[in-house]
Amino acid sequence: MADRQVIRIQKVDSAWVYHVLEAQDGIVSYSTVPDPENPSQSDLSPEGFPTCLLELTIPVGFREQVQSVLDHLKQSGVWIHELSYQRDVR
């Protein structure tokens, strides 16, 4: 079982976020997903930057670790807007 979380990030930060998530060695997988509310995927962050959606798949045993990674990214200045969280998706 795994959890699914959807977050919005600024496109300018996407390469860094992808790098950090990949470096976590198996605690999370991610994919960029289309924005159903904005098909052009050009919704803007509060700073006016284009954004994209990421869907994170988080094995149940790694919930806290993934949240810690996201918190550290936020503390480092990466804009992350957490949109939804579903527990125990099969």
Buried (B, 14 or more C-beta within 10 A) or exposed (E): EBBBBBBBBBBBBBEBBBEBBEEBEEBBBBEBEEBEEEEEBEBEBEEEBBBBBBBBBBBEEBBEBBBEBBEEBEEEEBBBBEEEBEEEEE
